Amino acid sequence: MDWGALQTILGGVNKHSTSIGKIWLTVLFIFRIMILVVAAERVWGDEQDDFICNTLQPGCKNVCYDHFFPISHIRLWALQLIFVSTPALLVAMHVAYRRHEKKRQFRKGDQKCEYKDIEEIRTQRFRIEGSLWWTYTSSIFFRLVFEAVFMYAFYFMYDGFRMPRLMKCNAWPCPNTVDCFVSRPTEKTVFTIFMIAVSSICILLNVAELCYLLVKFFLKRSRKAGNPKHHPNHENKEETKQNEMNELISDSCQNTVTGFSS
Amino acid sequence: MNWAGLYTVLSGVNRHSTAIGRIWLSVIFIFRIMVLVVAAESVWGDEKSAFTCNTQQPGCNSVCYDQFFPISHIRLWALQLILVTTPALLVAMHVAYQQHQEKKLLVLTGHGDAKHLEEVKKHKMRIAGSLWWTYVCSVVFRLLFEAVFMYLFYMIYPGYQMVRLVKCEAYPCPNTVDCFVSRPTEKTIFTVFMLVTSGICIVLNMAELVYLVVRACARRGRPDSNPPSGKGSFYGHKLSSEYKQNEINQLLTEQDGSLKDMLRRNPGLQEKGDRCSAC
């Protein structure tokens, strides 16, 4: 179970996303997960082995490393990516539930011929409306929250996004204030800034998607509210419908009569 | 055979689970197995090489590491995840057995064409009858394994925090020696994370158990409903009891030997037809 499996799971959700959602998913997989796996993990690979302190005191290096890096950047990003991609599964579960309901209705036979066969239900793309809209919007909201929380945790733990070259440590059992040197600080800074930038782009995409969904929702509502201008009175609407039906019945009767006579 | 193989095996079971069961499976795979593979394994990767003791005495390092870490967290979690996911295979086996029985019945009643047989494979089994008992047993075993491992964890590593320093005086260490653990804070964070997800899984399993029991009681308490679509067979509705009984009678008169033997061996097959319409 690795990033490839996550991609398979999330690829299915892609079908029911908006265009912005699809762009977000692509950015996530190519610019974050792939960069993490292909490049960043190598940069941080020797972070503890090459963390060198200016002392021969056994244990000092371990303790100082632990003091300055409570959790490695790589692990933090991995957790962030897992948490950020998981809300999409809520949408996948909702879609699966809807499909299941439609299949049940189809089997019972009261789908009013909307589907030709059960395969069509499986491959159908659902529109983001009704309860699915709420699930989708919640998933975007959770994504945003997780992204923000992890960005903040990062900033809080590492005091800014820069990796210093030298750290001064005096935790026991270090005999005094000892200089400790970090391995590849510049490369780490570059990747940290890159990942933060991409994370911000993802936040922007999520905000844009949220706005798009809200605007679409309100537009639809105002259009629905605007339509019954021609039938302001509910009773009139009913009457008009009944009149129409009567007309149709009388028309068809006439046609039948005409047909017979000819 | 690796975690991906296990995922393939268990995805099949997913189809016959309850909704809570599916959520449980997702939590297991995404928040436990994936985090283990992608993050936790690299945290514990250098646990022995970076375990440093304040002595030059050869052998002291190894002995102290062995004393304080009889079994690594990573291995314990891997074992826990394997044991916890395996009871679902009981359900898979029972479903396969039921499908096999249905196919046999279809062939006997003359509906043994490829289309019907495919449908048997594709349709979702209802969790009722003996399948209910198997499912409940699998959930109980899951709970048991989770609890046992949580307890084991607590016994081997009292408290769930990874200490920075351990004092060791096992032979051949010359005296009480300070030994320093690698990345203790990061290990504590992941230990707590894995414990929390384990707790969530326990809660999900308990909820599923309660849901199954309540559903079973509700079903029993509905005396006016059709006698329980209890055995979960798809063709139960199609093969009404009368129709089935007629078919069986016909087959009985036509084929003396083998069928009578089969029915004698499985008296339940005929009784089921009498009792309920969905067998």
Chai-1 contact restraints between the chains, C-beta under 6 A:
chainA,res_idxA,chainB,res_idxB,connection_type,confidence,min_distance_angstrom,max_distance_angstrom,comment,restraint_id
A,M1,B,W3,contact,1.0,0.0,6.0,A-B,restraint_1
A,M1,B,Y7,contact,1.0,0.0,6.0,A-B,restraint_2
A,M1,B,F29,contact,1.0,0.0,6.0,A-B,restraint_3
A,M1,B,I33,contact,1.0,0.0,6.0,A-B,restraint_4
A,M1,B,M34,contact,1.0,0.0,6.0,A-B,restraint_5
A,M1,B,V37,contact,1.0,0.0,6.0,A-B,restraint_6
A,D2,B,V37,contact,1.0,0.0,6.0,A-B,restraint_7
A,P58,B,T52,contact,1.0,0.0,6.0,A-B,restraint_8
A,P58,B,N54,contact,1.0,0.0,6.0,A-B,restraint_9
A,G59,B,T52,contact,1.0,0.0,6.0,A-B,restraint_10
A,G59,B,N54,contact,1.0,0.0,6.0,A-B,restraint_11
A,G59,B,F180,contact,1.0,0.0,6.0,A-B,restraint_12
A,N62,B,T52,contact,1.0,0.0,6.0,A-B,restraint_13
A,N62,B,F180,contact,1.0,0.0,6.0,A-B,restraint_14
A,N62,B,S182,contact,1.0,0.0,6.0,A-B,restraint_15
A,D66,B,R183,contact,1.0,0.0,6.0,A-B,restraint_16
A,D66,B,P184,contact,1.0,0.0,6.0,A-B,restraint_17
A,D66,B,T185,contact,1.0,0.0,6.0,A-B,restraint_18
A,P70,B,T185,contact,1.0,0.0,6.0,A-B,restraint_19
A,I71,B,E186,contact,1.0,0.0,6.0,A-B,restraint_20
A,I71,B,I189,contact,1.0,0.0,6.0,A-B,restraint_21
A,R75,B,A39,contact,1.0,0.0,6.0,A-B,restraint_22
A,A78,B,V38,contact,1.0,0.0,6.0,A-B,restraint_23
A,A78,B,A39,contact,1.0,0.0,6.0,A-B,restraint_24
